[in-house]
């Protein structure tokens, strides 16, 4: 199925990976100098953000994984720097320390090193599930995820099954993060945040996005956009004001739209095609979370087992129905190829 929106971008400047790394290193130093200035304004912060949206669309490397990294990481670092206080930005050493401890869990009690080893085992289990169960399953079905998902009708039952399996596959692949963070936690004796919290058990869009999926990015968006701290003038100026977009509903929707923009930039940088499917996916889920928050504000969540599992099944159906918007552009341009997966490589029909 063709996307509803389709535009192509001009051919970018292609640099070798090391030259692109040097370029971004220089740009991040410039970011630090600009954003640590005591008279920086909201306009300056937004201009820096805009620059980091334009650069990965203009200059890329020949490596798809590196392009993903060079799109997401500088935006994350610029966003982090733009919301640091003056004390943190007073010296590069303080900034590096703040960045290094950004993933540290506020709760440091308990057996930290033992919990780190448990996190490593959890990540290893996810990876073993990926390579011993999911990969053989794809092979036994004798299909290519790209071909089947993109050629079957949107609401075909098998499309929903493939969407679910692709989601579980991606989640298991991210077990690599658990292994590295767990190792660092076990060695350093410092508890790091868990990136996920059993997302397959989510009972609603709000439960999934607010509590279970990518908790690190969720915390950053929550602190910078949804509920920005108001302990100094700079951060008060960064808070949206007035009307719907200044309300909790509006700020929550802005978070999802910004996430959609970030994913679109990753796709645009690599595919040179604008389809807005990822933006539509995140905006749709943002609306779903907003509706849920308003409808259930004065209603308790189901506490009985039957009601809770009913909510989980309903959300899983909602996720698989809308997942086509998210996975389609990644499958269309075969983002699986650089990954260590043995999926059957079948050309996508024209």
Order of alpha helices (4+ residues) and beta strands (2+ residues): beta-beta-alpha-alpha-beta-alpha-alpha-alpha-alpha-alpha-alpha-alpha-alpha-alpha-alpha-beta-alpha-alpha
